[in-house]
C-alpha cells in the first residue's frame, strides 16, 4: 500500500511518497513487506542467515552479487528467488 503527502517548500510543491508496505514474490509466494528494504534486510526479515557460500538471490531473473545486497532496494512487485545450497553426505 503506497500513500503520499504533499509539502510546500519555498513556493515549490514537493510530493513525498511514504511507503508503508508493498507486495513482492519470494520463491513464488506473495509476501507483504516494509516498503523501504534492501535485500540484506529482506533476508533477515525472512529469517534467512546471510552466508558467503551456499546462498544465492535473484531479482526478476537477474542474479544479484552478494556485494550488492545492502545497496539493492526491493521494489513493489519484484520476483525474488532465494536459493540455499546445503551440503551433506
Backbone as JSON, one array per atom type, in Angstrom:
{
  "sequence": "XXXXXXXXXXXXXXXXXXXXXXXXXXXXXXXXXXXXXXXXXXXXXXXXXXXXXXXXXXXXXXXXXXXXXXXXXXXXXXXXXXXXXXXXX",
  "N": [[0.85, -1.17, 0.0], [0.72, 2.08, -0.98], [1.14, 5.41, -0.01], [0.85, 8.98, -0.09], [2.08, 12.29, 0.64], [1.67, 15.78, 0.34], [3.92, 18.49, 0.36], [4.7, 21.91, 0.9], [7.32, 23.85, -0.04], [9.05, 26.73, 0.05], [7.61, 28.07, -2.17], [7.55, 25.93, -3.9], [5.98, 22.97, -4.71], [6.25, 19.89, -3.25], [6.1, 16.48, -3.72], [5.91, 13.9, -1.6], [6.52, 10.53, -1.19], [5.4, 8.0, 0.94], [6.25, 4.92, 1.83], [4.46, 2.43, 3.05], [3.93, -0.34, 3.04], [4.52, -3.13, 0.82], [3.91, -5.42, -1.88], [5.67, -8.31, -2.74], [7.15, -11.09, -4.49], [8.34, -14.0, -3.21], [10.21, -16.69, -3.91], [8.05, -17.52, -5.46], [5.9, -17.11, -3.78], [3.53, -14.84, -2.51], [4.39, -12.01, -0.6], [4.01, -9.61, 1.95], [5.81, -6.79, 2.66], [7.92, -4.37, 4.37], [8.1, -1.15, 2.91], [10.61, -0.06, 2.5], [13.19, -1.51, 2.08], [16.24, -3.33, 1.78], [17.97, -6.02, 0.03], [19.55, -7.46, 1.86], [18.34, -6.81, 4.31], [15.84, -7.9, 3.78], [16.4, -10.66, 3.71], [17.05, -11.05, 6.43], [14.59, -10.32, 7.6], [13.04, -12.42, 6.66], [14.11, -14.44, 8.1], [16.4, -15.68, 7.24], [19.7, -16.58, 7.32], [22.47, -14.68, 6.4], [25.01, -15.81, 4.24], [28.28, -16.28, 2.97], [28.88, -18.39, 1.32], [26.91, -20.75, -0.36], [24.45, -19.51, -0.68], [22.21, -17.83, -2.75], [20.71, -15.12, -4.52], [18.2, -13.97, -6.66], [16.72, -11.34, -8.51], [13.92, -10.6, -10.26], [14.77, -12.39, -12.24], [17.48, -11.85, -12.49], [20.62, -12.56, -11.25], [21.86, -11.4, -8.22], [24.83, -9.96, -7.15], [26.54, -10.75, -4.09], [27.85, -8.59, -2.97], [26.19, -6.5, -3.52], [23.9, -6.72, -1.98], [23.25, -5.03, 0.22], [22.85, -2.64, -1.02], [20.95, -2.93, -2.99], [17.7, -2.16, -3.47], [14.48, -3.38, -2.64], [11.67, -3.58, -4.72], [8.21, -2.77, -5.37], [6.29, -5.51, -6.41], [8.46, -7.05, -7.23], [10.02, -10.1, -8.24], [11.48, -12.43, -6.39], [13.97, -14.79, -5.97], [15.26, -17.08, -3.75], [17.95, -19.06, -3.04], [19.17, -21.78, -1.29], [22.05, -23.58, -0.73], [22.79, -26.72, 0.34], [25.11, -28.77, 1.83], [26.13, -32.15, 2.24], [26.32, -35.6, 3.28]],
  "CA": [[0.0, 0.0, 0.0], [1.51, 3.3, -1.07], [0.42, 6.64, 0.25], [1.72, 10.11, -0.31], [1.76, 13.54, 1.29], [2.22, 16.94, -0.37], [4.52, 19.52, 1.2], [5.02, 23.14, 0.19], [8.6, 24.38, 0.41], [9.51, 27.92, -0.69], [6.88, 28.22, -3.43], [7.58, 24.71, -4.7], [5.24, 21.88, -4.1], [7.02, 18.65, -3.3], [5.28, 15.31, -3.46], [6.72, 12.91, -0.9], [5.88, 9.23, -1.06], [5.7, 7.26, 2.14], [5.95, 3.53, 1.53], [4.11, 1.7, 4.26], [4.21, -1.74, 2.76], [4.37, -3.47, -0.59], [3.85, -6.84, -2.17], [6.71, -8.9, -3.57], [7.01, -12.54, -4.59], [9.56, -14.67, -2.78], [10.11, -18.1, -4.33], [6.71, -17.73, -5.98], [4.88, -16.86, -2.76], [3.3, -13.42, -2.27], [4.76, -11.56, 0.73], [3.88, -8.18, 2.21], [7.0, -6.37, 3.41], [8.13, -2.94, 4.53], [8.38, -0.52, 1.62], [11.94, 0.53, 2.42], [14.02, -2.63, 2.49], [17.19, -3.84, 0.81], [17.98, -7.48, 0.01], [20.13, -7.95, 3.12], [17.28, -6.68, 5.32], [14.79, -8.86, 3.44], [16.84, -11.97, 4.2], [16.9, -11.02, 7.88], [13.15, -10.31, 7.85], [12.53, -13.76, 6.36], [14.76, -15.41, 8.99], [17.45, -16.36, 6.49], [21.03, -16.1, 7.71], [23.37, -14.36, 5.29], [26.22, -16.63, 4.15], [29.1, -16.02, 1.78], [28.85, -19.59, 0.48], [25.7, -21.55, -0.22], [23.25, -18.68, -0.75], [22.12, -17.01, -3.97], [19.45, -14.38, -4.64], [17.96, -13.3, -7.94], [15.58, -10.42, -8.53], [13.38, -10.51, -11.61], [15.57, -13.21, -13.14], [18.88, -11.42, -12.53], [21.35, -12.9, -10.03], [22.43, -10.2, -7.59], [26.08, -10.26, -6.43], [26.44, -10.53, -2.64], [28.36, -7.24, -2.66], [25.11, -5.54, -3.77], [22.72, -6.99, -1.15], [22.89, -3.89, 1.07], [22.54, -1.49, -1.87], [19.83, -3.25, -3.89], [16.4, -1.96, -2.84], [13.39, -4.22, -3.12], [10.61, -2.75, -5.29], [6.87, -3.33, -5.48], [6.08, -6.48, -7.47], [9.66, -7.81, -7.56], [10.01, -11.54, -8.11], [12.76, -12.73, -5.75], [14.23, -16.21, -5.75], [16.32, -17.29, -2.78], [18.39, -20.45, -3.16], [20.12, -22.25, -0.27], [22.75, -24.8, -1.11], [23.1, -27.46, 1.56], [25.99, -29.91, 1.57], [25.97, -33.27, 3.17], [26.74, -36.85, 2.7]],
  "C": [[0.89, 1.23, 0.0], [0.62, 4.48, -0.75], [1.38, 7.8, 0.03], [1.2, 11.34, 0.42], [2.38, 14.66, 0.47], [2.76, 17.94, 0.65], [4.81, 20.74, 0.34], [6.29, 23.71, 0.8], [9.0, 25.54, -0.49], [8.9, 28.02, -2.08], [6.96, 27.01, -4.34], [6.82, 23.63, -3.97], [6.01, 20.58, -4.32], [6.08, 17.51, -2.92], [6.18, 14.25, -2.84], [5.93, 11.62, -0.76], [6.34, 8.56, 0.23], [5.28, 5.81, 1.85], [5.7, 2.78, 2.82], [4.4, 0.22, 4.11], [4.03, -1.98, 1.27], [4.36, -4.98, -0.74], [5.0, -7.23, -3.1], [6.44, -10.4, -3.61], [8.35, -13.17, -4.25], [9.38, -16.16, -3.03], [8.68, -18.45, -4.73], [5.58, -17.45, -5.02], [4.75, -15.35, -2.5], [3.61, -13.08, -0.81], [4.52, -10.06, 0.82], [5.03, -7.78, 3.11], [7.01, -4.85, 3.55], [8.54, -2.35, 3.19], [9.76, 0.06, 1.48], [12.96, -0.5, 2.9], [15.0, -2.99, 1.38], [17.22, -5.37, 0.9], [18.53, -8.08, 1.31], [19.08, -7.9, 4.24], [16.14, -7.66, 5.06], [15.17, -10.26, 3.93], [16.65, -12.07, 5.71], [15.42, -11.1, 8.27], [12.53, -11.7, 7.65], [13.17, -14.85, 7.23], [15.85, -16.22, 8.31], [18.79, -15.74, 6.85], [21.88, -15.87, 6.47], [24.6, -15.25, 5.38], [26.96, -16.28, 2.88], [29.03, -17.18, 0.81], [27.51, -20.29, 0.71], [24.41, -20.76, -0.24], [23.31, -17.85, -2.03], [20.75, -16.36, -4.02], [19.36, -13.8, -6.05], [16.72, -12.44, -7.81], [15.16, -10.25, -9.99], [14.27, -11.22, -12.64], [17.04, -12.86, -13.23], [19.55, -11.76, -11.2], [22.04, -11.64, -9.51], [23.7, -10.61, -6.85], [25.92, -9.94, -4.94], [26.91, -9.13, -2.23], [27.29, -6.17, -2.84], [23.91, -5.71, -2.85], [22.29, -5.79, -0.32], [22.52, -2.65, 0.26], [21.29, -1.7, -2.71], [18.51, -3.15, -3.13], [15.39, -2.91, -3.46], [12.27, -3.29, -3.57], [9.29, -3.51, -5.35], [6.8, -4.3, -6.66], [7.3, -7.29, -7.87], [9.43, -9.3, -7.36], [11.4, -11.95, -7.63], [12.87, -14.23, -5.52], [15.44, -16.32, -4.82], [16.67, -18.77, -2.79], [19.42, -20.74, -2.08], [20.75, -23.53, -0.79], [23.2, -25.48, 0.17], [23.96, -28.65, 1.18], [25.74, -31.02, 2.59], [26.37, -34.57, 2.49], [25.82, -37.98, 2.95]]
}
